[in-house]
Amino acid sequence: MRLTTKGRYAVTAMLDLALHGDQGPISLADISQRQAISLSYLEQLFARLRRARLVKSVRGPGGGYLLAAAPDTMSVARVIDAVDESVDATRCQGLSDCQQGHTCLTHHLWCELSEEIHGFLDGISLGDLVRRNEVRGIAERQRGNAGNKSSTDNTIVTSSP
């Protein structure tokens, strides 16, 4: 059982947006830099997130993306669903053709597990994640790393111990 990269990256990018949304529109380039996600991949994800009305785009200088609703109203499951991702524990992707076109003995068990996982993720909002100390600590570190980038050569400047 695993969540694919598409779902993971979508949740990560939306959490980044929730963490930095008080600064106004956030560019995908900033999210890409902080989260080490390809800019072209983010563009694909945000097209889907925009169609699902989870984000709003702001054009022009200083433009970028904003959450379309408060972080407390946006569940992790909703983000995953928006990028056409499913958390599926079955081998047949829920099609019931696990065993040469027929349902296997454990198909219903794995379907129920998938439903439980979806329910768990539906009970966690981006706002819940923003309030977690470990998330805030990681975001602070990422802000610091972004501030250490040189604008002329794009190398990371670090201090010696």
Backbone torsions as a table, in degrees:
resi	resn	phi	psi	omega
1	MET	NA	123.5	177.7
2	ARG	-150.5	153.8	173.4
3	LEU	-94.6	134.5	-176.3
4	THR	-75.3	168.7	179.7
5	THR	-58.2	-39.3	-178.7
6	LYS	-57.0	-48.3	179.5
7	GLY	-66.8	-42.7	179.1
8	ARG	-61.6	-47.2	-178.9
9	TYR	-65.9	-37.9	178.6
10	ALA	-62.5	-45.0	179.4
11	VAL	-65.7	-42.9	179.4
12	THR	-60.5	-46.4	-179.0
13	ALA	-65.4	-40.2	179.3
14	MET	-68.9	-35.9	176.4
15	LEU	-66.3	-40.6	175.6
16	ASP	-58.5	-44.4	178.5
17	LEU	-61.6	-42.3	179.0
18	ALA	-64.5	-38.5	-179.2
19	LEU	-70.5	-30.1	-174.1
20	HIS	-112.9	3.1	-175.8
21	GLY	-61.7	-22.3	179.0
22	ASP	-71.8	-9.0	179.5
23	GLN	-92.3	6.2	-177.0
24	GLY	95.0	-166.9	-179.1
25	PRO	-58.7	139.1	-178.2
26	ILE	-110.4	129.8	-179.8
27	SER	-78.3	150.9	176.2
28	LEU	-65.0	-28.9	177.3
29	ALA	-63.0	-39.2	178.0
30	ASP	-66.1	-43.5	178.0
31	ILE	-63.4	-43.7	179.5
32	SER	-57.1	-44.6	-179.0
33	GLN	-66.9	-47.6	-177.8
34	ARG	-66.9	-38.6	-171.2
35	GLN	-103.0	-0.6	-180.0
36	ALA	55.0	47.3	176.1
37	ILE	-116.3	134.5	179.8
38	SER	-54.3	136.3	-179.9
39	LEU	-61.6	-41.7	-179.5
40	SER	-65.7	-34.8	177.1
41	TYR	-67.1	-42.3	177.5
42	LEU	-61.7	-39.3	178.8
43	GLU	-60.0	-41.5	177.6
44	GLN	-64.7	-45.0	-179.9
45	LEU	-63.9	-43.5	-176.5
46	PHE	-71.2	-24.9	172.4
47	ALA	-62.4	-42.7	178.3
48	ARG	-69.6	-41.5	179.6
49	LEU	-64.9	-35.4	178.1
50	ARG	-68.9	-43.2	178.0
51	ARG	-61.3	-33.0	179.2
52	ALA	-82.8	1.2	178.7
53	ARG	61.6	34.4	175.3
54	LEU	-92.7	-22.0	178.0
55	VAL	-132.1	157.3	173.6
56	LYS	-119.0	140.9	177.7
57	SER	-101.3	144.8	176.8
58	VAL	-120.6	121.2	-177.4
59	ARG	-89.8	163.4	174.4
60	GLY	93.1	-177.0	178.8
61	PRO	-58.6	134.6	-178.0
62	GLY	76.4	10.7	-179.5
63	GLY	-78.1	179.2	-179.0
64	GLY	158.0	-144.5	-177.5
65	TYR	-125.0	149.2	173.5
66	LEU	-129.5	152.9	171.4
67	LEU	-65.0	141.5	-179.5
68	ALA	-81.6	-11.3	180.0
69	ALA	-148.9	168.6	179.7
70	ALA	-62.0	142.2	-179.6
71	PRO	-55.9	-30.4	-179.7
72	ASP	-69.6	-17.0	-178.7
73	THR	-99.5	0.1	-175.5
74	MET	-112.0	109.1	-178.3
75	SER	-82.4	156.2	176.6
76	VAL	-61.3	-40.2	179.1
77	ALA	-61.1	-38.9	179.7
78	ARG	-63.3	-38.5	177.7
79	VAL	-65.4	-47.0	-179.5
80	ILE	-62.6	-43.5	178.7
81	ASP	-61.6	-35.3	-176.9
82	ALA	-65.1	-28.4	179.7
83	VAL	-96.9	23.7	177.6
84	ASP	57.2	37.7	-179.3
85	GLU	-108.3	146.8	174.4
86	SER	-130.7	147.7	173.8
87	VAL	-94.3	102.5	-172.0
88	ASP	-124.3	119.2	-178.6
89	ALA	-90.6	-4.5	179.9
90	THR	-84.1	157.9	176.1
91	ARG	-81.8	-17.0	-173.8
92	CYS	-102.0	10.3	-176.5
93	GLN	57.1	34.0	176.2
94	GLY	76.3	10.7	-176.0
95	LEU	-86.0	-6.4	179.2
96	SER	66.3	22.1	177.7
97	ASP	-115.2	40.0	-172.3
98	CYS	-67.2	-29.1	-172.6
99	GLN	-125.1	86.2	179.8
100	GLN	51.0	48.4	177.5
101	GLY	88.6	-2.1	-179.5
102	HIS	-119.9	162.8	178.0
103	THR	-72.5	134.4	178.3
104	CYS	-84.5	169.4	-177.6
105	LEU	-58.3	-36.2	-173.6
106	THR	-102.0	7.4	-177.6
107	HIS	-52.4	-48.8	-176.2
108	HIS	-67.3	-33.0	175.7
109	LEU	-60.9	-48.4	-177.7
110	TRP	-69.8	-32.2	174.5
111	CYS	-63.1	-42.6	178.6
112	GLU	-64.7	-39.3	176.7
113	LEU	-61.9	-43.2	177.6
114	SER	-58.7	-42.6	178.7
115	GLU	-64.2	-40.3	178.2
116	GLU	-63.5	-43.7	179.5
117	ILE	-63.7	-44.5	178.5
118	HIS	-60.5	-43.1	178.2
119	GLY	-62.6	-40.4	177.2
120	PHE	-60.4	-48.5	-178.9
121	LEU	-69.2	-27.9	177.0
122	ASP	-71.3	-22.4	179.4
123	GLY	-87.5	0.9	178.8
124	ILE	-116.4	123.3	179.7
125	SER	-99.3	163.5	174.1
126	LEU	-59.7	-35.3	177.5
127	GLY	-61.9	-39.9	176.4
128	ASP	-59.3	-44.2	-179.1
129	LEU	-67.4	-39.5	179.1
130	VAL	-59.5	-34.2	-177.5
131	ARG	-80.3	-9.0	179.6
132	ARG	-72.0	131.8	-179.0
133	ASN	-58.5	-42.2	-178.0
134	GLU	-65.7	-35.2	178.0
135	VAL	-67.2	-44.4	179.8
136	ARG	-64.0	-37.8	178.3
137	GLY	-64.6	-42.4	178.9
138	ILE	-66.0	-41.1	178.6
139	ALA	-62.2	-39.1	177.2
140	GLU	-62.6	-44.7	178.3
141	ARG	-60.8	-43.1	-179.8
142	GLN	-64.4	-38.5	176.7
143	ARG	-61.6	-42.1	179.1
144	GLY	-64.2	-41.9	178.3
145	ASN	-64.4	-39.2	179.9
146	ALA	-66.7	-34.3	179.3
147	GLY	-71.5	-20.7	179.8
148	ASN	-87.7	-2.7	179.2
149	LYS	-75.6	135.3	175.9
150	SER	-82.4	132.7	-178.0
151	SER	-76.0	-14.5	-177.2
152	THR	-90.6	-36.3	-176.2
153	ASP	-124.1	2.3	176.8
154	ASN	56.8	28.4	173.3
155	THR	-101.7	153.6	-179.8
156	ILE	-87.3	129.2	179.4
157	VAL	-96.8	125.2	178.7
158	THR	-122.5	154.3	177.8
159	SER	-95.1	148.3	179.3
160	SER	-80.9	146.5	178.9
161	PRO	-72.4	NA	NA
